[in-house]
C-alpha cells in the first residue's frame, strides 16, 4: 500500500473530525427540532383537554374537538370519571372497540393526584399517536349517578404531520451540512497546504543541498515547532556543509601546495638518474629531495589542521600549557633559519604564562610567527618575541623590522594562501598557510590574532589568549639569540 503524504493524512484527519462534528451537530439540531414540535403538540393537546373540561362542566356536548390549521385529522379524546373510571365521553373518530388507554395505563392515571397534572406518551399500538392525559376537578356539576369529584381527560394526535415536518427538516439540514462539509473540505485543504508549506520548502532546500546547491534551510519565522525543526536541520546541514567544504578544500589545497615540492622531487630524481654522477652530487640531490619531502610533510600537517577547523576546540582546551616554555622551544627551533639570514631573535617575558591549550599547536603558532618574521627581515635586523600576562589575557607579540605590509593588504594577511609578495614567498618556501594557521590555532584556544604594520618600519603580530591561572611569576627572563 502506497503511504499517504502528510498533507493527505492531515486533510483526512481534519475531514473526519469535521464530519463527526457536523453529524453530531445535525443530530442535535434534529433532536431539538423534534422536541420543539412535540412540545407544540403537547400544548395543543393540553388546550384541547382544558376545552373539553370546560364544555363538560357547562353541559355542552362533547362530540367534536377543534382542529389546528396544520392538522389533516381532528384530535381524538376520551373522558373518564374519577375514581370509578367510567367512560362518559369519547371522540366520534374512535371506533367502538378502540381505546386510547389500556387497562394498566387507565388504572395508573385514575389514581389520586394533583389536579392539573399532565402526562404525555407516544404509543404505536394505534399508529403513531401522541397521548396527553390530565385530571380535572369538578366544581359544580357531579357526574350522573355516582357524582364524581373529578374527570380524567385523554387527548391524542396523529404524529404524521410531525414526521412530515421532520423529514423536511432532515432534508434541509442534510443539504446544509453537505454544503458545510464541502466548504470545510476546501478550507481544510488550503489550511493544510499553508501549514505544510514550510515543510515542503525545507524538503526542497534539503534536496537542493543534496545536489550541491548550498543554501540555508528556510523557516516560517513564527517561532513554532517548524522553526525549531528548520533550525535543527540548518545546524546539522551546516556542519555537513562545513565538513564537505573542508574535505573539498583539503583536496584542492593539497593538490595546489604539493605540486611544487613534488615537481622538485621529480626534477632532482630525473637529473640524478639521467647520467652517472659523483657521490657528492648524488648526496646533494638526495638532500634536496629530503628537503622537498620535509616541506611536503609540513604542508600536509598544516593542511590537515586547517581541514579539521574548529572540530577539536573542546579537546584543545582540555590541556594545560606554559606559553613562555612554548616560546623558548619554538624560538630555539628557529635559530638555524635565523642564523642563515643573520637575523637576531630577542625573547622577553615572565617566568611562566599558564593557559588552557595544546602545547603542540601553540608551538606551531609561535614557529609560524617567528619564521614569518625572519623571512621578511633583512640581514642584520632583529625579531622581538615578547609574552605578557594580565589578569584576563595572555599576550604574545612578534615584531620584525622588515618592509611592512601595505594597508590594503593588512586585512587579508590571515587568509589562506594570501601572499603580499608572491615571488618572495615562493622563494622563501612559504605555503601561504602559516598565518591562517596562527589565527585558527588562536581561535581554537578562545583567543584572537591581529596584525599591525607600517610600510618601511615593520610588522607586529599580536595573539591574545585566555589565561588558565593567575600569573605567579615575579621575575622575568630574556634571551638574546644571535643568528
Number of C-alpha atoms within 10 A of each C-alpha: 3 4 7 9 9 12 18 14 13 19 21 15 13 17 18 12 12 17 18 12 12 18 14 12 13 17 14 12 15 17 13 12 16 17 12 12 18 17 12 13 21 23 13 20 24 23 14 23 26 17 15 26 24 14 13 19 16 11 10 11 10 19 12 15 18 13 13 12 6 8 14 11 13 16 22 23 29 23 25 21 23 23 17 12 17 15 14 14 17 22 17 14 15 13 9 8 5 10 13 20 15 9 10 8 10 16 13 9 22 19 14 11 11 11 14 13 10 17 14 17 11 16 14 8 8 10 11 15 20 20 22 24 26 24 28 22 16 18 9 9 14 14 18 8 6 12 12 19 16 22 25 25 26 28 28 28 22 21 18 15 15 17 14 11 15 17 13 12 16 17 12 12 16 15 12 13 18 14 12 15 17 12 12 17 18 13 13 20 19 13 15 18 17 12 15 16 14 19 20 13 16 22 14 14 19 21 13 13 16 12 9 10 11 15 14 17 23 20 20 17 11 9 9 11 11 19 18 15 15 22 16 13 17 21 14 12 19 16 13 12 18 15 16 13 13 19 15 13 15 19 13 11 22 17 12 12 20 19 12 17 19 17 12 17 19 13 14 20 16 12 14 18 11 9 7 10 13 9 9 9 12 17 13 14 20 16 13 16 20 13 15 21 17 13 20 20 13 13 22 17 12 18 21 15 18 20 21 15 18 15 13 12 16 12 12 20 17 11 13 16 20 19 31 22 16 21 25 17 14 22 24 14 15 18 21 13 15 26 16 11 17 19 25 20 26 18 20 19 21 19 19 21 26 21 23 20 28 20 19 12 20 21 21 18 24 25 22 20 27 29 22 19 27 29 22 20 24 16 17 11 15 24 26 19 26 19 22 18 23 12 11 13 18 21 22 21 22 23 23 28 22 23 16 20 20 13 12 7 11 16 12 16 20 21 15 16 19 18 19 16 10 12 10 13 17 13 10 12 14 19 22 21 22 25 24 22 24 25 20 22 28 21 18 23 27 16 18 18 21 17 19 15 20 16 13 12 12 19 23 21 21 18 25 22 23 21 25 20 13 14 18 12 11 8 9 10 11 14 14 12 17 14 18
